[in-house]
Amino acid sequence: MNKQDIQLLYKYNSWANKRILDAAAQVIEEEFLAPASYPHGGLRSTLTHTLFAEWIWRTRWQGESPTQRINPSDFPTFDALCTRWLKEEKALNAFIDSLTDEKLNATFRFRTTRGDEFENILWHAMVHVVNHGTQHRSEAAAMLTEYNHSPGDTDFMVFLRETK
């Protein structure tokens, strides 16, 4: 994997996140906070889980191993979640800009929130985060569609065609 490829993948990730967040901005508070039977719950919980994954993996890549999770209750409103997400996106983009091909292909070590230790190749973990986000954006998109606020297609090919 090289820096140019990972930058493209994360531009896609940001684009897809924006589509979901733009649609989520249209829901009423009750819909944002409503529980649901998805693996991480309703819209707020699913979006928080997606944000948490991006944050914790970035901090791991930067040599930290947080022991605390980001919780849905940290975001009483959609605006609070969005503000935090934009802050994380800036930090993630700065990290990506700092990468070299050598760093992407090197290993890093980290501990999970439970204290288990692992070692991975950086680019493998970075692809995992985008793939993980795709799963949870799909769940959020289903909820948003049920609320009559479909985000539309979030496919990689749609991104490539729209941003060409």
C-alpha positions in Angstrom: 0.0 0.0 0.0 1.2 3.5 -0.7 0.3 6.9 0.6 -1.6 8.0 -2.5 -3.8 5.0 -2.3 -4.6 5.4 1.4 -5.3 9.1 0.9 -7.8 8.2 -1.8 -9.4 5.6 0.5 -9.8 8.1 3.3 -11.1 10.8 1.0 -13.8 8.3 0.1 -14.4 7.6 3.8 -14.8 11.4 4.5 -17.2 11.7 1.5 -19.3 8.8 2.7 -19.4 10.0 6.3 -20.5 13.5 5.0 -23.4 11.9 3.1 -24.6 10.1 6.2 -24.1 13.2 8.4 -25.8 15.5 6.0 -28.9 13.1 5.9 -28.8 12.7 9.7 -28.9 16.5 10.1 -32.4 16.3 8.6 -33.9 14.0 11.3 -35.8 15.3 14.3 -34.3 14.9 17.8 -36.6 12.0 18.6 -35.4 10.1 15.6 -31.8 10.8 16.4 -32.2 9.6 20.0 -34.6 6.7 19.3 -33.4 3.2 20.1 -33.3 0.6 17.3 -32.5 -3.1 16.9 -29.3 -2.6 15.0 -26.1 -4.0 16.6 -25.1 -0.7 18.2 -28.7 0.6 18.7 -30.3 3.6 17.1 -28.9 6.4 14.9 -27.0 8.3 17.6 -25.4 5.1 19.0 -24.5 3.8 15.5 -22.9 7.1 14.5 -21.1 7.3 17.9 -19.7 3.8 17.4 -18.4 4.8 13.9 -16.8 8.0 15.3 -15.3 6.0 18.2 -13.7 3.5 15.8 -12.0 6.3 13.8 -10.8 8.0 16.9 -9.5 5.0 18.8 -7.6 3.6 15.8 -6.0 7.0 14.9 -4.8 7.3 18.5 -3.5 3.8 18.4 -1.6 4.6 15.2 -0.1 7.6 16.9 1.3 5.4 19.7 -1.5 5.7 22.4 -3.8 3.0 23.7 -6.9 4.7 25.2 -8.8 2.7 27.8 -12.0 4.8 27.7 -14.6 4.6 25.0 -16.6 7.4 23.4 -20.3 6.9 24.5 -23.5 8.0 22.9 -24.4 9.9 26.1 -21.4 12.2 25.3 -23.6 13.6 22.5 -27.0 14.8 23.7 -27.6 16.4 20.3 -26.7 15.8 16.7 -24.8 19.1 16.6 -22.6 17.9 19.5 -21.8 14.7 17.6 -21.1 16.6 14.4 -18.8 19.0 16.1 -16.7 16.2 17.6 -16.7 14.3 14.3 -15.3 17.3 12.4 -12.6 17.7 15.0 -11.7 14.0 14.6 -11.7 14.2 10.8 -9.2 17.1 10.9 -6.9 15.1 13.2 -7.2 12.0 11.1 -6.4 13.9 7.9 -3.4 15.5 9.5 -2.2 12.0 10.5 -2.7 10.7 6.9 -0.8 13.6 5.5 2.1 12.8 7.8 2.4 9.2 6.5 5.1 7.8 4.3 5.0 4.5 2.3 7.4 3.1 4.8 5.2 3.9 7.8 2.2 2.5 6.0 3.9 -0.9 5.6 5.4 -1.0 9.1 3.9 -2.6 12.1 2.5 -0.9 15.2 1.6 -2.2 18.6 -1.3 -1.3 20.8 -3.6 -2.4 23.6 -7.3 -2.7 23.4 -9.6 -1.0 25.9 -9.5 -4.3 27.8 -5.7 -4.3 27.9 -5.1 -7.0 25.3 -1.9 -6.4 23.2 -1.8 -6.7 19.4 0.5 -5.9 16.6 -0.7 -5.0 13.0 0.6 -3.6 9.8 -0.5 0.0 9.7 -2.2 -0.1 6.3 -4.1 -3.2 7.2 -5.6 -1.5 10.2 -6.4 1.6 8.1 -8.3 -0.4 5.5 -10.1 -2.1 8.4 -11.4 1.3 9.7 -12.8 2.2 6.3 -14.4 -1.2 5.9 -15.8 -1.0 9.5 -17.2 2.4 8.7 -18.9 1.1 5.6 -20.8 -1.5 7.7 -22.1 1.1 10.2 -22.8 3.7 7.6 -25.0 1.1 5.9 -26.9 0.6 9.1 -27.2 4.4 9.6 -28.4 4.7 6.0 -31.1 2.1 6.6 -32.3 4.0 9.6 -32.2 7.3 7.7 -34.2 5.8 4.9 -36.8 4.6 7.3 -37.0 8.3 8.5 -37.4 9.4 4.9 -33.9 10.9 4.7 -32.0 8.5 2.6 -28.3 9.6 2.1 -28.3 8.0 -1.4 -25.6 5.8 -2.7 -22.3 5.7 -0.7 -20.5 3.3 -3.0 -16.8 3.8 -3.7 -17.5 4.0 -7.5 -20.1 6.7 -7.0 -17.5 8.6 -5.0 -15.0 8.2 -7.8 -17.5 9.4 -10.4 -18.7 12.3 -8.4 -15.3 13.6 -7.4 -13.5 13.0 -10.7 
